Amino acid sequence: MWVPISLYSLGTNNIKMRLQKQSSRGKKDPNYEKYVKWVLVISQDRVNQLGWKEGVELTEETKNDSICIKPLSKQNAERNNCERVLYEEFKMSIKNLLERYPINGLSWTQIRDKLNYSQRVPNNKWVKNLEKDAGLIRIKRGKDMVWRLENDTIYTIGYEGMIIEEFIKKLKNANIQQLIDVREIPLSRKNGFSKTILQEKLKEVGITYKHCSELGSPKRIRHQLHQDWNYEAFFKEYKEIIKDEDVQQKIKDVEKDAKMKKTVLLCFEKDYTKCHRRLIAEELKEQGWMVSHL
């Protein structure tokens, strides 16, 4: 069946086809385009006319401004099925292994040795597929290319009721690599939690500190909350603030950082439901992130 590439829909009488764009991520997600695939929707009449059945494997050939779509031969279909099974086994083995090394990842040589693979270099096509299917990222570290899985979870924490040593231990137990401080003013009467000393304490245990004042709740609404303790009004105000273009850009920056490093958002309140970081977490969930409150 030849289909003009330049047309998105065509038809004869009631027989139509349409090219549709699909993605496993929401349109607001910065990685939306990365996970896009195109689906050609064909009418039931046309499928009946061609004698195709559900699950039939198709191949394509381009010619000028058209594309020819036809069923695979039985031999090619069997070969594709075999390759697909081998790839799925490869994907699960790699994913299961890298989940055990979420922070440092592994080089291909280490992966090969641990899984007893014989090939000196990996199948490039399969590696590209892993980037789409499993969130594989490869990072140049010294002479090695390190493989690890893209983070899909962002954490939050409040230091209320904790001493600094207890707080640091909790972060280390959760394998946190980066802390983003979402207090507007990163000062505290509680020993160890003001910006300078906190940054030093975190550096001692290998955790990166970043302050993001733009994501903080402004002084005006904090003071109003401390006068009337009206959380409904407080969150309503912050919901409007979070819509600001600059604030949205900072959330995108947090996402970018969090994909590379296991990240926690810091504020004061122990109970996240009484903290503005809850709304930041909700915004991140809308972008496809999982959120865990420590």
VMD Tcl script that draws the C-alpha trace (Angstrom):
set ca {
  {0.00 0.00 0.00}
  {1.58 3.30 -1.13}
  {0.87 6.34 1.07}
  {1.97 9.91 0.12}
  {4.31 11.14 2.89}
  {3.20 14.72 2.43}
  {-0.43 13.95 3.39}
  {-1.64 13.57 6.96}
  {-5.03 12.16 5.89}
  {-6.46 10.85 2.69}
  {-9.37 8.77 1.61}
  {-11.54 7.37 -1.07}
  {-15.22 7.64 -0.16}
  {-15.32 6.52 3.49}
  {-11.90 4.89 3.56}
  {-9.43 7.18 5.34}
  {-6.04 7.10 7.00}
  {-4.60 9.55 9.48}
  {-1.11 10.11 10.88}
  {-1.22 10.71 14.63}
  {1.46 11.84 17.06}
  {1.73 9.99 20.37}
  {4.04 10.35 23.36}
  {4.33 8.57 26.70}
  {5.05 11.96 28.33}
  {2.76 14.96 28.85}
  {3.08 17.91 26.48}
  {4.51 20.08 29.29}
  {7.29 17.54 29.87}
  {10.60 18.84 28.42}
  {11.23 15.31 27.12}
  {7.88 15.11 25.30}
  {9.47 15.07 21.83}
  {12.05 12.49 22.85}
  {9.32 9.93 23.52}
  {7.18 10.71 20.45}
  {6.15 8.03 18.01}
  {3.94 8.37 14.94}
  {0.99 6.03 14.38}
  {-0.80 5.54 11.09}
  {-4.51 4.93 11.77}
  {-6.18 2.87 9.04}
  {-9.92 2.34 8.65}
  {-11.47 -1.08 9.26}
  {-12.66 -1.18 5.62}
  {-9.11 -0.80 4.34}
  {-7.77 -3.44 6.76}
  {-10.49 -5.86 5.61}
  {-9.68 -5.09 1.98}
  {-5.98 -5.88 2.55}
  {-6.74 -9.00 4.57}
  {-4.54 -7.87 7.46}
  {-5.03 -9.24 10.98}
  {-4.30 -7.61 14.35}
  {-0.65 -8.01 15.30}
  {0.59 -8.49 11.73}
  {4.17 -7.26 11.41}
  {4.68 -4.60 8.76}
  {7.69 -3.23 6.93}
  {8.05 -0.02 4.93}
  {9.90 1.29 1.91}
  {10.10 4.96 0.85}
  {9.93 6.08 -2.77}
  {10.00 9.78 -3.66}
  {7.22 11.35 -1.57}
  {5.45 8.07 -0.78}
  {5.90 5.15 1.57}
  {5.02 1.53 0.84}
  {3.70 -0.45 3.80}
  {3.45 -4.23 3.49}
  {3.47 -7.32 5.73}
  {6.80 -8.91 6.53}
  {7.56 -12.25 5.00}
  {7.22 -15.16 7.41}
  {11.01 -15.61 7.47}
  {11.67 -11.92 8.23}
  {8.90 -11.86 10.85}
  {10.48 -14.83 12.65}
  {13.88 -13.11 12.52}
  {12.39 -9.91 13.95}
  {10.61 -11.81 16.70}
  {13.85 -13.53 17.66}
  {15.71 -10.20 17.74}
  {12.92 -8.63 19.80}
  {13.09 -11.41 22.39}
  {16.86 -11.07 22.64}
  {16.58 -7.28 23.00}
  {13.93 -7.57 25.75}
  {16.21 -9.97 27.66}
  {19.13 -7.57 27.18}
  {17.02 -4.59 28.32}
  {15.82 -6.31 31.50}
  {19.32 -7.53 32.37}
  {20.82 -4.05 31.92}
  {17.98 -2.35 33.79}
  {18.09 -4.76 36.73}
  {21.87 -4.39 36.98}
  {21.95 -0.58 36.77}
  {19.18 -0.26 39.38}
  {21.73 -1.68 41.83}
  {24.16 1.15 40.98}
  {21.88 4.24 40.91}
  {24.57 6.76 41.83}
  {27.86 5.79 40.21}
  {26.57 3.64 37.37}
  {28.82 1.22 35.47}
  {31.03 1.28 32.39}
  {30.29 -1.13 29.54}
  {33.34 -3.19 30.52}
  {31.95 -3.60 34.04}
  {28.50 -4.46 32.69}
  {29.99 -6.97 30.29}
  {31.97 -8.67 33.06}
  {29.05 -8.80 35.49}
  {26.63 -10.20 32.90}
  {29.19 -12.42 31.16}
  {28.67 -10.80 27.76}
  {31.27 -11.62 25.13}
  {30.91 -8.60 22.80}
  {33.62 -5.95 23.16}
  {31.23 -3.14 22.24}
  {27.44 -3.08 22.67}
  {24.88 -3.15 19.84}
  {24.46 0.56 19.01}
  {20.85 0.11 17.90}
  {19.97 -1.56 21.19}
  {21.74 1.17 23.17}
  {19.64 3.83 21.37}
  {16.52 1.81 22.17}
  {17.53 1.62 25.85}
  {17.73 5.41 25.97}
  {14.08 5.55 24.89}
  {12.71 2.43 26.60}
  {14.57 2.38 29.92}
  {15.80 5.95 30.46}
  {19.45 5.03 29.92}
  {21.89 7.92 30.08}
  {25.61 7.74 29.31}
  {28.03 10.13 30.97}
  {31.67 10.70 30.12}
  {33.69 10.19 33.31}
  {37.43 10.35 32.76}
  {38.25 7.85 30.01}
  {35.10 5.80 30.58}
  {31.54 6.19 29.32}
  {29.39 5.42 32.35}
  {25.92 3.93 31.98}
  {23.19 4.72 34.49}
  {19.43 5.07 34.57}
  {17.76 8.46 34.40}
  {16.24 9.39 37.75}
  {12.44 9.43 37.77}
  {11.86 10.37 41.43}
  {12.32 13.66 43.30}
  {12.33 13.72 47.10}
  {11.29 16.36 49.62}
  {12.20 16.83 53.29}
  {11.56 19.20 56.18}
  {14.13 19.61 58.96}
  {11.63 20.48 61.70}
  {12.34 18.46 64.84}
  {15.75 17.17 63.65}
  {19.30 17.98 64.65}
  {21.80 18.42 61.81}
  {23.53 15.05 62.38}
  {20.22 13.18 62.22}
  {19.23 15.14 59.12}
  {22.48 14.35 57.27}
  {22.20 10.67 58.18}
  {18.68 10.52 56.74}
  {19.90 11.99 53.45}
  {22.80 9.55 53.26}
  {20.55 6.56 53.98}
  {18.37 7.65 51.04}
  {21.47 8.00 48.79}
  {20.67 11.68 48.12}
  {23.25 13.36 45.87}
  {21.86 16.89 45.70}
  {19.81 19.13 47.98}
  {17.85 22.08 46.56}
  {16.84 24.58 49.23}
  {13.40 26.01 48.38}
  {13.23 28.45 51.31}
  {13.03 32.04 50.10}
  {15.51 33.07 52.81}
  {17.85 30.17 53.73}
  {18.38 31.17 57.36}
  {17.38 29.27 60.48}
  {17.56 29.70 64.22}
  {18.13 25.97 64.37}
  {21.84 25.14 64.52}
  {23.25 23.80 61.24}
  {20.40 24.72 58.91}
  {21.40 28.17 57.68}
  {22.80 28.22 54.15}
  {26.55 28.53 54.78}
  {26.90 25.91 57.52}
  {24.42 23.56 55.84}
  {26.33 23.75 52.58}
  {29.56 22.90 54.42}
  {27.99 19.95 56.25}
  {26.57 18.55 53.03}
  {29.87 18.97 51.19}
  {31.59 16.87 53.84}
  {29.42 13.89 52.88}
  {29.47 14.49 49.12}
  {26.04 16.09 48.70}
  {25.68 19.14 46.44}
  {23.78 22.17 47.81}
  {21.79 24.62 45.70}
  {19.56 27.48 46.84}
  {16.52 28.36 44.74}
  {14.88 31.42 46.27}
  {12.46 31.74 43.32}
  {10.65 28.61 44.53}
  {10.31 29.93 48.08}
  {7.02 31.15 49.52}
  {7.20 34.99 49.61}
  {7.45 36.79 52.95}
  {4.05 38.41 52.43}
  {2.07 35.16 52.38}
  {4.24 33.53 55.07}
  {3.52 36.37 57.49}
  {-0.18 36.26 56.69}
  {-0.21 32.52 57.42}
  {1.43 33.07 60.81}
  {-1.30 35.56 61.66}
  {-4.41 33.62 60.65}
  {-3.11 30.04 60.09}
  {-5.34 29.84 57.06}
  {-3.57 27.18 55.00}
  {-6.27 27.19 52.32}
  {-5.61 30.88 51.59}
  {-1.83 30.33 51.78}
  {-1.84 27.54 49.20}
  {-4.25 29.43 46.97}
  {-1.82 32.37 46.89}
  {1.19 30.12 46.19}
  {-0.66 28.33 43.38}
  {-0.84 31.69 41.60}
  {2.83 32.39 42.26}
  {3.91 29.03 40.84}
  {2.28 29.93 37.50}
  {4.82 32.73 36.99}
  {7.10 32.20 33.99}
  {10.30 32.60 36.03}
  {9.08 30.11 38.64}
  {8.16 27.61 35.90}
  {11.66 27.97 34.45}
  {13.18 27.21 37.85}
  {11.05 24.08 38.10}
  {12.42 23.02 34.70}
  {15.94 23.64 36.05}
  {15.16 21.41 39.04}
  {13.97 18.68 36.67}
  {17.14 18.92 34.62}
  {19.32 18.59 37.72}
  {17.21 15.81 39.20}
  {17.62 13.59 36.15}
  {21.37 13.54 36.70}
  {21.49 13.49 40.51}
  {19.19 12.01 43.12}
  {17.64 15.22 44.44}
  {15.72 16.34 47.53}
  {13.84 19.63 48.00}
  {14.34 21.21 51.43}
  {12.07 23.37 53.54}
  {11.28 23.61 57.27}
  {7.96 21.87 57.93}
  {8.13 18.19 58.83}
  {4.58 17.68 57.52}
  {4.81 18.34 53.78}
  {1.04 18.88 53.55}
  {1.56 22.12 55.50}
  {4.45 23.29 53.35}
  {4.55 25.03 49.98}
  {6.88 22.27 48.69}
  {3.74 20.12 48.39}
  {2.59 22.31 45.50}
  {6.02 22.12 43.88}
  {5.74 18.34 44.17}
  {2.29 18.38 42.57}
  {3.66 20.44 39.68}
  {6.46 17.89 39.20}
  {3.98 15.01 39.25}
  {2.12 16.67 36.38}
  {5.36 16.53 34.42}
  {5.59 12.76 34.96}
  {7.83 12.66 38.05}
  {7.30 10.41 41.03}
  {7.66 12.27 44.35}
  {8.65 10.78 47.70}
  {8.57 12.67 50.99}
  {11.36 11.64 53.37}
}
mol new
graphics top color blue
foreach p $ca { graphics top sphere $p radius 0.5 }
foreach p [lrange $ca 0 end-1] q [lrange $ca 1 end] { graphics top cylinder $p $q radius 0.2 }
display resetview
